[in-house]
Amino acid sequence: MEVVCLQEKAFYALFDKVLEHVESKRKNVLSKYIDCDEAMSHFKIKYTTTLQKLRDGGKIRFSQYQKKIILYVRDSIDYYVEKHAEKSFKT
């Protein structure tokens, strides 16, 4: 077994790089799905019943792997918002 000694400054720089790497990998995996709070923020709505109506109507995709944990597919929310965007008027 080898022992590697680092100066404190170098250790924390290495540690920060490792954290950045782990966080970037985590974002890539989780970016496809968002939770209820993020979905509500994206739609700028206040009530979960509105999300439920969108789910029940098949307007947005979601995954429910446990009874009370629902994740929403970010792309389907973006698509729904874009689909209902109004074109600007030309004067």
C-alpha positions in Angstrom: 0.0 0.0 0.0 1.3 3.4 -0.9 0.6 6.6 1.1 0.2 9.8 -0.9 0.7 13.1 0.9 -0.9 16.2 -0.4 -0.7 19.8 0.8 -4.0 21.0 2.2 -4.6 23.4 -0.7 -4.0 20.6 -3.2 -6.3 18.2 -1.3 -9.2 20.6 -1.3 -8.7 21.4 -5.0 -8.8 17.7 -5.8 -11.8 17.3 -3.5 -13.7 20.1 -5.3 -12.9 18.5 -8.7 -14.2 15.2 -7.5 -17.4 16.9 -6.3 -17.9 18.7 -9.6 -17.5 15.4 -11.5 -20.0 13.5 -9.3 -22.5 16.4 -9.5 -22.2 16.6 -13.3 -22.9 12.8 -13.6 -25.9 13.1 -11.2 -27.4 16.0 -13.2 -27.1 14.0 -16.4 -29.0 11.1 -14.9 -31.7 13.1 -13.0 -32.2 15.8 -15.6 -34.8 13.7 -17.5 -37.1 13.7 -14.5 -38.2 16.5 -12.1 -40.2 16.3 -8.9 -43.6 17.8 -8.2 -42.2 21.1 -6.8 -40.0 21.7 -9.9 -43.0 20.8 -12.2 -45.2 23.3 -10.4 -42.5 25.9 -10.6 -42.1 25.2 -14.3 -45.8 25.7 -14.9 -46.0 28.5 -12.4 -49.0 26.8 -10.6 -49.8 26.6 -6.9 -51.8 23.4 -6.6 -50.9 19.8 -7.1 -54.4 19.1 -8.3 -53.6 21.0 -11.5 -50.7 18.6 -12.1 -53.0 15.7 -11.4 -55.4 16.9 -14.0 -52.6 17.1 -16.5 -51.5 13.6 -15.6 -55.0 12.2 -15.7 -55.6 13.8 -19.1 -52.5 12.3 -20.5 -51.1 15.7 -21.3 -47.8 15.2 -19.5 -45.7 12.1 -18.9 -44.8 10.9 -15.4 -43.3 8.0 -13.5 -44.7 6.8 -10.3 -42.5 4.1 -8.8 -43.9 4.5 -5.3 -47.4 5.4 -4.2 -46.6 9.0 -3.2 -43.5 9.7 -5.3 -44.2 11.0 -8.7 -41.6 12.2 -11.1 -42.4 14.2 -14.3 -40.7 13.9 -17.6 -39.1 17.3 -18.2 -39.4 17.0 -22.0 -43.2 16.4 -21.8 -43.7 19.5 -19.7 -41.5 21.6 -22.1 -43.5 20.2 -25.0 -46.9 21.0 -23.3 -45.8 24.5 -22.6 -44.5 25.1 -26.1 -47.6 23.5 -27.6 -49.7 26.1 -25.9 -47.5 29.1 -26.6 -49.1 31.8 -28.6 -47.4 33.4 -31.5 -46.7 37.1 -31.3 -48.7 39.5 -33.4 -46.9 41.2 -36.2 -47.9 44.9 -36.7 
